[in-house]
Amino acid sequence: MPPSPTAESFRVSDSAARRLREILDEQPTGTDDEPALRVSVLAGGCNGFQYKFALDPATMPDDIVITAGDARVLVDPASMDLLAGAELDFNDSLMGAHFTVRNPNAASSCGCGTSFSVE
């Protein structure tokens, strides 16, 4: 049986951690805990799987919590299976600014980088 995924299985680049902090600082403050960036892999997209990024105030009991500077990234175990060894990055270029995943498990990906396939 392969080892269970851990927070060390998925890295967050410095640029992604900085951008996440900027996004969180722009959120309205309240009495609830600060949200985290949830990264998940869903079936669909033009290549079979697609990445989803969303702010989520709730941490589920089985979530893998990754520290990103002074912010948090949440990944569910099923998504982590497809993200093991990958890195969350933030790109800001003439083509636009966006989070992206550098995933060594992806056999191919679409031009926009939001969907991928595995062998």
GILINUR-V7311 format. One record per helix or strand of 2 or more residues. SS is the DSSP state (@ for helix, = for strand). FROM is the first residue (numbers start at 1). LEN is the number of residues. If there is no record, write none. Layout:
ss & from & len
SS & FROM & LEN
SS & FROM & LEN
This chain:
ss & from & len
@ & 7 & 3
= & 10 & 3
@ & 14 & 12
= & 36 & 8
= & 49 & 8
= & 64 & 5
= & 71 & 5
@ & 77 & 7
= & 86 & 8
= & 96 & 7
= & 108 & 2
= & 115 & 3
